Amino acid sequence: MKENINIMIVGVGGQGSLLASKLLGRIFLDNDYDVKVSEVHGMSQRGGSVLTYVRVGEKVYSPIIDKGEADYVISFEILEAARAMDFLKADGRIITNLQEINPMPVVAGKTVYPENLAQKIKDEGFSIDAFDALSLAEEAGSSKAVNLVLMGRLSKHFDFPEDEWIGTIEKSVPEKFLEMNKRAFLLGRNS
């Protein structure tokens, strides 16, 4: 593995970014990497922007990712992906759900939701994997499983076998939600 891997998870409060960062941290720790996971920055209530940082390497000294340092931006919502572009390295990758969640200024009628964000991100020169993670989550059994769909998609970029990822999910998710979350992960990984 290269020196460090920096993963930024962005979304809207209540979408499960904490579970996503917990899964990433755990699978890397279980494979003997040093891992630092940040606290959530932003509004923790539903509707506000949130972000977490996951930094992985031989030795990681800080959980913070500065602009231009993220290898991956994992976004639960397309506007949050656009807001996080400055954090991405030139050869970094955005993996994003195409879902649009209106922020308060749009809800209040003070502005309009930007159009064609995935194309605009691509036009800026960034590598973007934009797809309908919400439909896959609903297929798995819950719209709340977008986080596991995105983790499944991200998992293809690492060498850990599928059964290790599933084992990490089993250690991290309550029993009553386990099968649905595993389905969501596999739909994201295999889509």
N, C-alpha and C positions, 0 to 999 in steps of 0.2 A: 504494500500500500504506500502511496505517496506520503509526503511529510504529514499533512493534516487534511482532513475532509471537513468542510464547513457546510452545514445544512441549516437553512432558515425555513421555519414553518410559519406561514402567515394565513390569517383567516379572520373570521368574525367570531366574537364570543359565543360559546356554547356549541361549537362545531367539533370539538374533540382534539384540539391541538396538543393538549397535555398528554393524552393517551398516546398520540402519535410520537411525541418526543420521548415518552417513557419506553415505548417499543424500540425505537432506534437506540436509545441509550443502553437498554438491556442487551440487545443482540450484540452490540459492539463490546460491551463489558464481558459478556460470556465468551467472547473470542479474544480476550486478553488485551484489548485496546484501552488506553486512557480516554475517558469520556467526560466532558463537561456539558451540562444541560442548564440553560438559563431559566430564570423565572419568567413568567409571562409578563410581557411589557404591553401596556395599553389597558383598555377597559376589559375587565373580566366578566362584566355582565353581558347578556345576550345583545348582540347588535353592534358592539364596539369593536374596532380593529384590535387584534391581538397578534403577537409574534413570539416565537421561542427560537432559541439557538441551540443547535447540537453540534459540538465540536469533537472530533475524533482523531486520534493519532497515537504515536508512540508515547509522547508526553505533551499534554495540553495544559497550559497555564491559566487560561482565561476562558470563560464561556461566551464572551462577547465577539460578535462578528461585525467588522466594520465595512463600510462601503467598499465595493470591489473585491471582497474576500469570499463570498459564498460560492461554493461549487454547485450547490443545488438550492433552488427556492421551491418549496412545496407549498402550493397555494390552494386553499379550499374555495376560493372565489376569485374570479378573473380580475376585478378591480384591485384586489389586494396584490395580485401578481404584478400588475402594472406599477403599483406603488413601491414594490420591492426591487424593481429592476436595477436601481443604482447599487444594490448590495451584491449583485452577481459579478463574478469574474468574467473576463472576456470570453473564456471557453466554458463558462458555466451553463447550467441548464435549468429551465423553469418547467416544472411539472404542475399543471393546474387543472382544476375543475372549471368548466365553462359556465357554471352557475353564476347568475348575477343577483346579488343581494343589495337592495338600495340602501345607501348610507343615509343618515339623517338629513343632510342638505338636499338630497333628492326627494326624500319622503316629504320634507317641508316645502318643496316646490321652489327652492332657491337655486337649483341647478338641475341639469339633466344627466342621466347616466351616460358615460362615454360609449360610443359605438365602436365596433370592430377592434376591441382591445387586443385580441390574440394576434391579429394581423399587424397592429401598431407595434406590439412587442417584437414580432418577427422583423418588421421594417427597421427597428433600432439595431438589428444585428444579433439578437439573442436567440439561442436555441430554445424552442418552446414545444412542449408536448401538452397540448390542450385537448381535453376530451370531456365527455359527459359522465363524470364520476357519480353524479347524483342518480342517474338512471341505473347505473350498476349497483349502487347502494340499495336503491329501492328493490331491485331484482334480488338482492341478497336478503332482504327482509325489513330494512329500515333506512329511511333517508338520513338517519344519524350515523350511518356507517361509511360516509364519504371518507372519513379519516383512514379507515382500513383499506378502502379502494385505492387511495393515494399511496399508502404504504406498500401495497402490492405492486403498484406501478413503479415506485422507487426501488423496490427490492430487486428488480431486474438489472439494476446498475451495480450490484454488489455480488461477490462470489459465494455468499452464504447459501447453502442448499435450502430448498423450499421447506423441508421438514424442520430445519432450525428456526425459520421464521414462524412456522406454525407452533413450535414448542414455545417460542417467546410469547406469542399471542396467548397460549394456554396459561402461561405464568402471569399474565398481565390483565386478563379480562375476566370479570365475574362469570361464573358457570352459566347463569341464565342467559347471558348474551354471547356465549362462546361460539356456538355453531354459526350463528348469523355473522359474527365478526370474521370467522375463518372463511365463510363463503365470500364475504365482501373482499377480503384480502386476495383470495384466489381469482375472483373476477377481475380485479385490478391487475394482478400479475399476469394473467393469461389473456387479457384483452388486447 
